[in-house]
């Protein structure tokens, strides 16, 4: 019989690995703006979206404002912002940051 406390770290690693996979396909839980972002990145930057980080969504009047960082399969990164009144995302390439 497995001891639940000893196997907790292993179970947590498995759960985190399944939920944080950067190559996951977005499902029906994908927001409308996420698909638009994916399409715009592909068309304008030749970027195949791998995953997003630091994504924040805010309710602003009658819509959602979003910003964050996208990571392409080829390792490029872009910061994005979007508001409902805009037709397109503002996308800017991230440079190398030194802290």
C-alpha positions as CSV (number, residue, x, y, z in Angstrom):
1,X,0.0,0.0,0.0
2,X,1.3,3.5,-0.9
3,X,1.7,6.0,1.8
4,X,-0.2,9.2,0.8
5,X,2.2,11.7,2.4
6,X,5.3,10.2,0.7
7,X,3.7,10.2,-2.7
8,X,2.3,13.7,-2.4
9,X,5.4,15.4,-4.1
10,X,5.3,12.9,-6.9
11,X,1.5,13.4,-7.5
12,X,2.0,17.2,-7.4
13,X,4.8,17.0,-10.0
14,X,2.6,14.9,-12.3
15,X,-0.3,17.3,-11.9
16,X,1.8,20.3,-12.5
17,X,3.5,18.7,-15.6
18,X,0.1,17.9,-17.1
19,X,-1.4,21.3,-16.4
20,X,1.7,23.4,-17.4
21,X,2.7,21.7,-20.6
22,X,3.8,24.5,-23.0
23,X,2.9,22.5,-26.1
24,X,-0.7,21.9,-25.1
25,X,-3.4,22.5,-27.6
26,X,-5.9,25.2,-26.4
27,X,-9.4,23.7,-25.9
28,X,-12.9,25.0,-25.6
29,X,-11.7,26.9,-22.5
30,X,-9.7,29.1,-24.7
31,X,-10.9,32.7,-24.7
32,X,-12.0,34.4,-27.9
33,X,-9.1,36.8,-27.7
34,X,-6.5,34.0,-27.4
35,X,-7.5,32.6,-30.8
36,X,-7.2,36.0,-32.3
37,X,-3.8,36.5,-30.8
38,X,-2.7,33.1,-32.1
39,X,-3.9,34.0,-35.6
40,X,-2.3,37.5,-35.6
41,X,1.1,36.1,-34.3
42,X,1.1,33.5,-37.1
43,X,0.2,36.1,-39.8
44,X,2.4,39.0,-38.7
45,X,5.3,37.5,-36.9
46,X,5.5,34.0,-38.4
47,X,5.2,32.8,-34.8
48,X,3.6,29.5,-33.9
49,X,2.3,30.1,-30.4
50,X,3.7,27.6,-27.9
51,X,2.4,29.1,-24.6
52,X,1.7,32.3,-22.7
53,X,2.9,33.7,-19.4
54,X,2.1,36.6,-17.1
55,X,-1.4,36.9,-18.7
56,X,-3.7,39.3,-16.9
57,X,-7.3,39.9,-17.8
58,X,-9.3,42.8,-16.5
59,X,-12.9,43.6,-16.9
60,X,-13.2,47.1,-18.3
61,X,-16.7,48.5,-18.8
62,X,-18.3,46.0,-21.2
63,X,-15.3,44.0,-22.2
64,X,-12.0,42.3,-21.2
65,X,-8.6,43.9,-21.4
66,X,-5.7,41.5,-21.6
67,X,-1.9,41.6,-21.6
68,X,1.0,39.2,-21.1
69,X,3.8,37.5,-22.9
70,X,3.7,34.9,-25.7
71,X,6.4,32.3,-26.4
72,X,6.8,31.0,-29.9
73,X,8.0,27.5,-30.7
74,X,11.2,29.0,-32.1
75,X,11.9,30.5,-28.7
76,X,11.1,34.1,-29.6
77,X,9.0,36.1,-27.1
78,X,6.5,38.9,-27.6
79,X,4.6,41.1,-25.1
80,X,1.0,41.8,-26.1
81,X,-1.8,44.1,-25.0
82,X,-5.4,44.0,-26.2
83,X,-8.6,46.0,-25.4
84,X,-12.1,45.3,-26.8
85,X,-12.2,48.6,-28.8
86,X,-9.0,47.7,-30.7
87,X,-9.2,45.5,-33.8
88,X,-5.7,44.1,-33.3
89,X,-3.3,43.3,-30.6
90,X,-0.3,45.5,-29.8
91,X,2.6,43.1,-30.2
92,X,6.2,44.0,-29.3
93,X,9.3,41.8,-29.5
94,X,11.0,41.2,-26.2
95,X,14.7,41.8,-26.2
96,X,17.3,40.2,-23.9
97,X,16.8,41.5,-20.3
98,X,19.6,41.7,-17.8
99,X,18.8,42.2,-14.2
